[in-house]
Amino acid sequence: MEDRSVKVNTGMSDVVAGCVMPYIVDAKDREAVSLVCRRWYELDTLTREHVTIALCYTTSPERLRRRFSQLKSLKLKGKPRAAMFNLIPEDWGGFVTPWVEEIAESFKSLKHLHFRRMIVRDSDLELLARSRGRELLTLKLDKCSGFSTQGLVHITRNCRELRTLFLEESSIIENEDEQGEWLHQLAINNTVLETLNFYMTDLDKIKFEDLELIARNCPSLISVKISDREILDLLGFFHHATALEEFCGGSFNDQSEERYSVVSLPRKLSRLGLTMMGRNEMPIVFPLAPLLVKLDLLYALLDTEDHCTLIQKCPNLIVLETRNVIGDRGLEVLAQNCKKLRRLRIERGADEQEMEDEDGVVSQRGLMAIAQGCLELEYLAVYVSDITNTSLECIGTHSKNLTDFRLVLLDREEIVSDLPLDNGVRALLRGCQKLRRFALYLRPGGLTDKGLFYVGQYSPNVRWMLLGYVGETDTGLEDFSRGCPSLQKLEMRGCCFSERALANAVMQLPSLRYLWVQGYRGSGTGHDLLGMARPYWNIELIPPRRVDVSDQSGEAETVVVEHPAHILAYYSLAGPRTDFPDSVIPLDQESMINA
């Protein structure tokens, strides 16, 4: 029998290992190193500088402290990704309070904090400012909610060494009596700021003089993304922000075309997104266009022809974000002129249903042009109105660097040219060997059981996957689950699978850590889901519910929307969470017996 007391000879002294360890930064590499022997585990504990926790309930603050007490950087995610699409109850959970309390007490080396989709209270920000104010360099409140500008005042008054303050898409309560005091405190207390971001927030009670003062006081300011603010009020800010490389936000409220001719953007700008920019304001961008590497047109008021005009002047684009009004013609112009493009994101336009310009849709024609013309493409996320197997095969043939592919088939057209997409999906997955993230959101009939089998068989390296309206029967899901050896996170919507099939799939997928499903064949009791029960595996149900949402017409009236049941299941070293709201039902053997 093997003598377990024998010391493992790693062939490397502690001194050498200690020198090498800081250069191993990839999380998976770190995990592998820590499993070599006890001593390397301890060295990893002492030298790990950054940790990302993909779901805050998978561990606890106490466990993190015991494992990595010397952390310098922490990224913590709360609500499931589906919360970004208003599919998760607002009270679902994801509170930062226990984490902030542990950070204040124990993490003395922490300098960089990133909370995403979490509930943050003013008291959390006050404690953070009081305990870490002198050391905190980065604070990102990313798509968070629950706090107000009073909480931000604590941060901007006390955290005087902040290099990054990021609030993008957070729901922030703006106190009426403060009149932008949070930004004023930042302006008078900080001289080292590099990044300021309150893009896509409702923070409008700010003074443009404070933005100008920040530009004067912070010579290293390179990125500013703001909420809606008249561009003409920012002339002084642009004049003093000489190091600025990125700007997003603003607005164009003056109807006089001549007024905006006085706007001169900083010369070093290479990443740009101007909110509500129309054809008349577009010439502001032209002098900088050859230098632009990133262009955000998601909230611009440009039609297909405007996109073509602007894109032709931007030969060095690496990142483009826009809406499907760019059309196939715009994508053809992009493919001809922007050979360095690596990331392309095309969202659905808000006026998709009313769009009369027949050029303002994206289909297989545009996708094939991009695949053949932009060979360095790494990320492609697109809403299409029509799609064919041939276009997917074309992507598989030409887009060899693609690591992230996401396609949503809109329901605008009654007839799609070429369904099912089984062969096209197979060709894409076989050709794009570097894929790590894959999303396919179709319509019934878009992918058969055979196609679902192909997805499992030809996704050896994919770690995250979103599937919508795919497959025909439980057999398809069973065949799919025999593949995907690296799949860690699986999200599904509108699928035909039974609870038993879902449970069996979870047990088949060897690397799965997280499952979210909305819309499936429920049993009424959820009893069949217990087939996936195992140690450290939490299962939560959100029953079907009716949700009041604002009428898309802009009226004050609300519309009742039916939300199907959800399943959320995930590994957790911390066990079942204790802060369940009434809208969430924990599922385990004991609860089923008591029920």
ZAMARGU-4260 file (C-alpha; in steps of 0.2 Angstrom, whole numbers, plus 5000, padded with zeros to 4 digits):
<rodrens>
0) 5000/5000/5000 | 5006/5018/4996 | 5014/5027/5011 | 5004/5043/5012 | 5016/5050/5024
5) 5029/5052/5010 | 5032/5070/5006 | 5029/5075/4988 | 5044/5081/4979 | 5038/5095/4967
10) 5055/5098/4961 | 5054/5116/4965 | 5060/5125/4981 | 5048/5137/4991 | 5059/5151/4986
15) 5057/5147/4967 | 5039/5143/4969 | 5036/5160/4978 | 5045/5169/4964 | 5035/5160/4950
20) 5018/5160/4958 | 5014/5179/4956 | 5016/5177/4937 | 5002/5164/4936 | 4987/5174/4935
25) 4974/5164/4926 | 4961/5157/4938 | 4961/5139/4931 | 4980/5139/4931 | 4980/5144/4949
30) 4967/5131/4953 | 4978/5117/4945 | 4994/5124/4954 | 4985/5124/4971 | 4981/5105/4969
35) 4999/5099/4967 | 5003/5098/4986 | 4999/5106/5002 | 5013/5119/5001 | 5008/5125/4984
40) 4991/5127/4991 | 4997/5138/5005 | 5008/5148/4993 | 4993/5151/4982 | 4983/5157/4997
45) 4997/5169/5001 | 5000/5176/4984 | 4983/5176/4975 | 4979/5194/4971 | 4962/5193/4962
50) 4946/5182/4964 | 4930/5182/4954 | 4915/5175/4962 | 4902/5171/4948 | 4887/5170/4961
55) 4888/5177/4978 | 4879/5162/4986 | 4892/5149/4980 | 4903/5153/4995 | 4903/5164/5010
60) 4913/5180/5016 | 4921/5169/5030 | 4927/5156/5018 | 4935/5169/5006 | 4944/5176/5021
65) 4951/5160/5027 | 4956/5155/5009 | 4963/5172/5002 | 4965/5184/5016 | 4978/5194/5006
70) 4967/5198/4991 | 4970/5215/4982 | 4955/5213/4970 | 4938/5206/4971 | 4924/5204/4958
75) 4907/5198/4965 | 4892/5194/4955 | 4874/5194/4963 | 4858/5191/4953 | 4858/5179/4938
80) 4862/5186/4921 | 4843/5185/4917 | 4840/5200/4929 | 4847/5211/4915 | 4831/5207/4905
85) 4819/5209/4920 | 4816/5191/4921 | 4821/5189/4940 | 4811/5196/4954 | 4818/5212/4961
90) 4819/5205/4978 | 4828/5189/4973 | 4843/5193/4983 | 4862/5197/4980 | 4865/5208/4995
95) 4883/5215/4997 | 4881/5219/5016 | 4889/5203/5023 | 4903/5205/5010 | 4906/5223/5014
100) 4906/5219/5033 | 4920/5206/5031 | 4930/5217/5019 | 4930/5231/5032 | 4935/5219/5046
105) 4948/5207/5037 | 4954/5212/5020 | 4967/5225/5024 | 4975/5223/5007 | 4960/5225/4996
110) 4961/5240/4984 | 4950/5235/4969 | 4931/5231/4971 | 4918/5226/4958 | 4900/5222/4963
115) 4889/5217/4948 | 4870/5215/4949 | 4870/5217/4968 | 4859/5226/4980 | 4870/5239/4989
120) 4864/5250/5003 | 4870/5268/5008 | 4876/5260/5024 | 4887/5248/5014 | 4895/5262/5005
125) 4897/5272/5021 | 4906/5257/5030 | 4917/5254/5014 | 4922/5273/5014 | 4926/5273/5032
130) 4936/5257/5033 | 4944/5256/5016 | 4944/5275/5011 | 4962/5278/5011 | 4967/5262/5001
135) 4953/5260/4989 | 4958/5263/4971 | 4944/5255/4961 | 4925/5254/4965 | 4913/5247/4952
140) 4895/5246/4956 | 4890/5238/4940 | 4871/5236/4936 | 4868/5237/4955 | 4853/5245/4965
145) 4847/5250/4982 | 4858/5265/4985 | 4857/5283/4983 | 4868/5298/4980 | 4870/5300/4999
150) 4880/5284/4999 | 4890/5290/4984 | 4894/5306/4994 | 4903/5295/5007 | 4913/5287/4994
155) 4918/5303/4985 | 4922/5313/5001 | 4933/5299/5009 | 4940/5289/4995 | 4953/5302/4989
160) 4964/5289/4980 | 4951/5282/4968 | 4957/5279/4951 | 4941/5272/4945 | 4923/5275/4949
165) 4911/5265/4939 | 4892/5266/4941 | 4886/5261/4923 | 4868/5255/4922 | 4865/5256/4941
170) 4848/5261/4948 | 4853/5275/4959 | 4841/5286/4969 | 4845/5304/4967 | 4841/5314/4982
175) 4832/5330/4978 | 4842/5341/4991 | 4859/5336/4986 | 4860/5343/4968 | 4875/5333/4962
180) 4885/5334/4979 | 4893/5317/4976 | 4901/5323/4960 | 4906/5340/4968 | 4915/5330/4982
185) 4924/5320/4969 | 4929/5336/4960 | 4937/5345/4975 | 4944/5329/4984 | 4952/5319/4970
190) 4967/5323/4959 | 4972/5305/4953 | 4955/5300/4944 | 4958/5290/4928 | 4940/5283/4925
195) 4923/5290/4929 | 4908/5281/4923 | 4889/5285/4926 | 4883/5280/4909 | 4865/5275/4907
200) 4860/5280/4924 | 4847/5293/4929 | 4860/5305/4938 | 4855/5321/4929 | 4857/5333/4944
205) 4875/5337/4941 | 4884/5353/4937 | 4895/5354/4921 | 4907/5365/4931 | 4911/5350/4942
210) 4915/5339/4927 | 4926/5353/4921 | 4935/5354/4938 | 4938/5336/4937 | 4946/5338/4920
215) 4957/5352/4927 | 4962/5343/4943 | 4965/5325/4936 | 4978/5325/4923 | 4978/5306/4921
220) 4959/5306/4917 | 4957/5295/4901 | 4939/5288/4902 | 4923/5297/4905 | 4906/5290/4902
225) 4891/5301/4908 | 4872/5302/4908 | 4862/5313/4897 | 4870/5330/4897 | 4869/5344/4884
230) 4885/5343/4874 | 4886/5362/4872 | 4888/5362/4892 | 4904/5352/4890 | 4915/5363/4879
235) 4925/5368/4894 | 4927/5350/4900 | 4933/5344/4883 | 4945/5359/4882 | 4954/5354/4899
240) 4953/5334/4897 | 4968/5334/4886 | 4972/5316/4890 | 4955/5309/4887 | 4954/5293/4876
245) 4936/5288/4879 | 4920/5297/4880 | 4902/5291/4880 | 4885/5300/4884 | 4880/5318/4882
250) 4865/5323/4872 | 4860/5335/4858 | 4845/5345/4862 | 4847/5361/4852 | 4838/5360/4835
255) 4850/5373/4827 | 4862/5364/4816 | 4875/5378/4817 | 4876/5377/4836 | 4886/5361/4837
260) 4899/5367/4824 | 4909/5374/4839 | 4911/5357/4848 | 4929/5351/4847 | 4932/5334/4855
265) 4949/5330/4863 | 4962/5325/4851 | 4967/5309/4859 | 4949/5301/4859 | 4950/5284/4852
270) 4934/5277/4860 | 4918/5286/4857 | 4899/5285/4860 | 4888/5300/4858 | 4870/5298/4864
275) 4856/5305/4853 | 4868/5309/4839 | 4859/5312/4823 | 4865/5315/4805 | 4867/5334/4808
280) 4879/5331/4822 | 4889/5317/4814 | 4902/5329/4807 | 4908/5332/4825 | 4916/5314/4824
285) 4924/5315/4807 | 4940/5324/4812 | 4943/5309/4824 | 4936/5295/4814 | 4953/5288/4807
290) 4959/5287/4825 | 4944/5278/4832 | 4946/5260/4838 | 4929/5259/4847 | 4913/5266/4842
295) 4896/5265/4852 | 4881/5269/4841 | 4868/5260/4852 | 4860/5276/4857 | 4863/5286/4842
300) 4849/5292/4830 | 4857/5286/4814 | 4849/5276/4799 | 4857/5264/4788 | 4865/5277/4776
305) 4872/5287/4791 | 4880/5271/4797 | 4888/5268/4780 | 4894/5286/4779 | 4902/5286/4797
310) 4910/5268/4796 | 4919/5272/4779 | 4929/5285/4789 | 4934/5273/4803 | 4947/5261/4795
315) 4955/5256/4812 | 4939/5251/4821 | 4942/5236/4833 | 4925/5237/4842 | 4908/5242/4835
320) 4892/5242/4845 | 4876/5247/4837 | 4858/5242/4833 | 4851/5232/4818 | 4847/5248/4809
325) 4864/5246/4802 | 4857/5233/4790 | 4865/5221/4779 | 4872/5236/4768 | 4880/5244/4783
330) 4888/5227/4788 | 4895/5225/4770 | 4903/5243/4772 | 4910/5238/4788 | 4917/5222/4781
335) 4925/5232/4767 | 4933/5245/4777 | 4937/5239/4795 | 4948/5224/4793 | 4955/5225/4811
340) 4937/5223/4819 | 4937/5210/4833 | 4921/5214/4842 | 4904/5217/4834 | 4888/5219/4844
345) 4872/5222/4836 | 4857/5224/4847 | 4838/5225/4842 | 4832/5242/4839 | 4818/5249/4850
350) 4808/5253/4835 | 4810/5236/4826 | 4792/5233/4823 | 4789/5250/4816 | 4804/5251/4805
355) 4800/5255/4787 | 4817/5256/4780 | 4819/5239/4772 | 4838/5241/4773 | 4837/5242/4792
360) 4837/5223/4795 | 4852/5211/4797 | 4851/5194/4789 | 4862/5180/4782 | 4869/5192/4769
365) 4877/5204/4782 | 4884/5190/4792 | 4892/5182/4777 | 4900/5199/4773 | 4907/5201/4790
370) 4914/5183/4791 | 4923/5185/4774 | 4929/5203/4777 | 4933/5203/4796 | 4945/5189/4799
375) 4951/5194/4816 | 4934/5194/4823 | 4933/5187/4841 | 4916/5192/4847 | 4900/5192/4838
380) 4883/5196/4846 | 4869/5199/4834 | 4850/5200/4832 | 4845/5194/4815 | 4828/5194/4805
385) 4833/5180/4794 | 4846/5166/4794 | 4852/5152/4783 | 4863/5136/4786 | 4875/5143/4773
390) 4879/5159/4782 | 4883/5149/4798 | 4894/5138/4788 | 4903/5153/4781 | 4906/5159/4799
395) 4913/5142/4803 | 4925/5143/4788 | 4932/5160/4790 | 4930/5166/4808 | 4944/5155/4816
400) 4947/5167/4830 | 4929/5168/4836 | 4929/5165/4855 | 4911/5171/4859 | 4896/5169/4847
405) 4878/5174/4851 | 4864/5174/4839 | 4845/5179/4842 | 4833/5175/4828 | 4819/5189/4829
410) 4801/5185/4826 | 4798/5199/4814 | 4797/5188/4798 | 4784/5175/4798 | 4795/5164/4786
415) 4813/5161/4789 | 4823/5156/4774 | 4831/5140/4780 | 4825/5130/4796 | 4831/5120/4804
420) 4849/5126/4807 | 4856/5109/4811 | 4869/5108/4798 | 4874/5126/4799 | 4877/5125/4818
425) 4887/5110/4816 | 4898/5118/4803 | 4900/5134/4814 | 4905/5124/4830 | 4917/5113/4820
430) 4925/5127/4812 | 4927/5139/4827 | 4938/5129/4838 | 4942/5143/4850 | 4924/5146/4855
435) 4922/5148/4874 | 4904/5156/4875 | 4890/5151/4864 | 4872/5158/4863 | 4858/5152/4851
440) 4841/5159/4853 | 4829/5153/4839 | 4811/5149/4837 | 4802/5132/4838 | 4808/5122/4824
445) 4825/5131/4823 | 4835/5117/4829 | 4830/5098/4830 | 4835/5085/4842 | 4849/5081/4829
450) 4855/5099/4830 | 4855/5099/4849 | 4866/5083/4848 | 4878/5092/4836 | 4879/5106/4849
455) 4884/5094/4862 | 4896/5085/4851 | 4906/5099/4844 | 4907/5111/4859 | 4922/5103/4868
460) 4929/5120/4875 | 4913/5130/4877 | 4911/5135/4896 | 4895/5146/4895 | 4880/5142/4884
465) 4863/5150/4882 | 4850/5140/4872 | 4832/5146/4868 | 4818/5137/4859 | 4829/5122/4853
470) 4826/5104/4852 | 4810/5094/4850 | 4810/5080/4864 | 4819/5075/4880 | 4830/5064/4869
475) 4838/5079/4861 | 4843/5086/4878 | 4849/5068/4883 | 4860/5067/4868 | 4867/5085/4871
480) 4872/5081/4889 | 4883/5067/4883 | 4895/5081/4876 | 4900/5098/4882 | 4914/5092/4893
485) 4919/5109/4898 | 4902/5117/4900 | 4901/5126/4917 | 4886/5137/4915 | 4870/5133/4905
490) 4855/5144/4903 | 4839/5139/4893 | 4823/5147/4889 | 4807/5142/4881 | 4812/5124/4879
495) 4801/5108/4878 | 4811/5097/4891 | 4803/5089/4906 | 4810/5091/4924 | 4816/5073/4923
500) 4826/5076/4907 | 4834/5092/4915 | 4839/5083/4931 | 4847/5069/4920 | 4856/5082/4910
505) 4864/5090/4925 | 4870/5073/4931 | 4878/5070/4914 | 4887/5086/4911 | 4904/5083/4921
510) 4909/5102/4923 | 4892/5110/4926 | 4892/5122/4941 | 4876/5133/4936 | 4860/5130/4928
515) 4846/5142/4924 | 4830/5137/4915 | 4814/5147/4911 | 4800/5139/4902 | 4800/5120/4903
520) 4787/5105/4906 | 4784/5106/4925 | 4777/5093/4935 | 4768/5104/4947 | 4777/5099/4962
525) 4795/5100/4956 | 4798/5083/4963 | 4807/5076/4947 | 4820/5089/4949 | 4826/5080/4964
530) 4835/5069/4952 | 4849/5082/4951 | 4850/5083/4970 | 4868/5080/4977 | 4880/5087/4991
535) 4883/5106/4989 | 4870/5108/4975 | 4857/5121/4978 | 4841/5120/4969 | 4829/5135/4969
540) 4812/5138/4960 | 4803/5153/4955 | 4785/5149/4952 | 4775/5156/4937 | 4770/5174/4941
545) 4762/5189/4933 | 4772/5205/4931 | 4767/5223/4928 | 4778/5231/4915 | 4777/5248/4907
550) 4767/5250/4891 | 4779/5251/4876 | 4769/5265/4869 | 4775/5276/4882 | 4758/5278/4891
555) 4757/5278/4910 | 4747/5262/4909 | 4755/5245/4913 | 4754/5228/4904 | 4752/5212/4913
560) 4765/5199/4907 | 4765/5181/4911 | 4782/5174/4917 | 4785/5155/4916 | 4793/5146/4931
565) 4811/5147/4933 | 4824/5134/4939 | 4841/5140/4947 | 4853/5127/4952 | 4871/5129/4957
570) 4886/5122/4967 | 4888/5131/4984 | 4901/5128/4997 | 4891/5138/5009 | 4875/5127/5008
575) 4858/5134/5006 | 4856/5152/5007 | 4846/5160/5021 | 4839/5176/5013 | 4825/5168/5002
580) 4811/5180/4998 | 4793/5174/4996 | 4796/5173/4977 | 4809/5160/4978 | 4806/5142/4984
585) 4821/5131/4990 | 4820/5113/4984 | 4827/5099/4994 | 4822/5082/5000 | 4816/5088/5017
590) 4805/5102/5009 | 4797/5090/4997 | 4793/5078/5011 | 4785/5092/5022 | 4776/5098/5007
</rodrens>
